[in-house]
Amino acid sequence: EISASGTSYLNRTEASYVEKIVTHLLRMGVTPGQVGVVTPYDGQKKYVTEYMRRAGPLATALYEAIEVASVDAFQGREK
């Protein structure tokens, strides 16, 4: 769907899955610095970040430390 800005896209179901997977990884002992979420759309990046903070059962600071960025931001890096 189109994001609130009207210039990007977001997928609410995908954001829910991302939160569940990230929560599972954190519970298994993976640190936030070891996790990166890649998305092609800025609207999805913003929504995933907000959704994890709001819906995630763990401490908000853990979700805030997860890097959520575009494909371009991750390109050429190891994460």
Secondary structure as UniProt FT lines:
FT   TURN            4..5
FT   HELIX           12..27
FT   TURN            28..29
FT   HELIX           32..34
FT   STRAND          36..39
FT   HELIX           42..55
FT   HELIX           60..64
FT   STRAND          67..70
FT   HELIX           71..74
FT   TURN            75..76
//
